[in-house]
Amino acid sequence: MNYRKLGKSGLPVSEVSLGSWITFGNQIGDDVAEALMVKAYEAGVNFFDNAEVYAHGKSEIVMGNILKKLGWQRDSYIVSSKAFFGDGGTLPTQKGLHRKHLVEACNAALKRLQLDYLDLYYCHRPDKGTPIAETVWSMHQLIMQGKILYWGTSEWSAQEIMEAHMVAEKYHLLGPVVEQPQYNMLHRQKVEVDYSQIYKTVGLGTTIWSPLASGILTGKYKNGIDPETRMNLEELDWLKNQNVVEDKIAKANHIVDLASDLGISPAQLAIAWCLKNPNVSTVILGASKTHQLEENLKAPEAVALLSEDVMEKIEAILQNKPKHPVF
């Protein structure tokens, strides 16, 4: 396993990591979740991603029980949580990025995960109803209290991230070091263009999700959506509408053919393509079966196959390279 620094921080994160969204406490049994974590950890994965909203808190409970059972040294792994959506409560104070929710959500996550501190704590979405200064102060104070070590954002715009940094600089606070955006062959604008300057100015790290574009890039939807697939879950309708469209499926089928020519799986090609971007700190993998994870954990080895010629072939298939603005 290779490790990359998380942006400007000194924290080393494994090139690929394991996420629990949709699977833990929902789609898979606790025994499978444990097998996945063990498989990942033994392969060198040191980052396990979670959030308050995943299975309304059950995902964190499952992961916490596994961590307690396995007894890994706390200094050998990284665990994250995220706050914004809440863990199922519908009252106004039970969601958002105001100080009350951030503090209470952090305490609840620590309890569910059975940990003394979180390594990473994300603002899961921007909160238009809370001043960014309040959010930045709250995250800084959580660090000062020893409850979190680093904080970041997820699906924030470049402008919002820079506003957070301006507040942090003004008041001498600790700003965000990481963003968690969607990034894959079919979703490129934010990571490749929108954030291009802030990698340089503030040293932004990225923990990217959905490298397989919800499974599209594996070719699994070539003949339509299997009734058993998780893409039929009601909470994923927005992703299905975004990704499972004829044009993207056609491109994915060509990617499948190219992967075959290279002697690797389509999933390995898609993940390796993400890792080819030096601004990607880690690629978060999701899996519901151990054999899926075993296959995807080999993806870093495929990066060496992505020569300039292969990358040009991929661009010819995708026809979606984002354009940088001309000033």
Secondary structure as GFF3:
##gff-version 3
##sequence-region A 1 327
A	DSSP	beta_strand	3	5	.	.	.	ID=ss1
A	DSSP	beta_strand	12	14	.	.	.	ID=ss2
A	DSSP	beta_strand	16	19	.	.	.	ID=ss3
A	DSSP	pi_helix	23	27	.	.	.	ID=ss4
A	DSSP	alpha_helix	30	42	.	.	.	ID=ss5
A	DSSP	beta_strand	47	49	.	.	.	ID=ss6
A	DSSP	three_ten_helix	54	57	.	.	.	ID=ss7
A	DSSP	alpha_helix	58	70	.	.	.	ID=ss8
A	DSSP	three_ten_helix	74	76	.	.	.	ID=ss9
A	DSSP	beta_strand	78	83	.	.	.	ID=ss10
A	DSSP	three_ten_helix	92	94	.	.	.	ID=ss11
A	DSSP	alpha_helix	99	113	.	.	.	ID=ss12
A	DSSP	beta_strand	118	123	.	.	.	ID=ss13
A	DSSP	alpha_helix	132	144	.	.	.	ID=ss14
A	DSSP	beta_strand	148	153	.	.	.	ID=ss15
A	DSSP	alpha_helix	158	171	.	.	.	ID=ss16
A	DSSP	beta_strand	178	179	.	.	.	ID=ss17
A	DSSP	alpha_helix	189	189	.	.	.	ID=ss18
A	DSSP	pi_helix	190	194	.	.	.	ID=ss19
A	DSSP	alpha_helix	198	201	.	.	.	ID=ss20
A	DSSP	beta_strand	205	208	.	.	.	ID=ss21
A	DSSP	three_ten_helix	216	218	.	.	.	ID=ss22
A	DSSP	three_ten_helix	230	232	.	.	.	ID=ss23
A	DSSP	three_ten_helix	234	236	.	.	.	ID=ss24
A	DSSP	alpha_helix	237	243	.	.	.	ID=ss25
A	DSSP	alpha_helix	246	262	.	.	.	ID=ss26
A	DSSP	alpha_helix	266	275	.	.	.	ID=ss27
A	DSSP	beta_strand	282	285	.	.	.	ID=ss28
A	DSSP	alpha_helix	290	296	.	.	.	ID=ss29
A	DSSP	alpha_helix	299	302	.	.	.	ID=ss30
A	DSSP	three_ten_helix	303	305	.	.	.	ID=ss31
A	DSSP	alpha_helix	308	318	.	.	.	ID=ss32
###
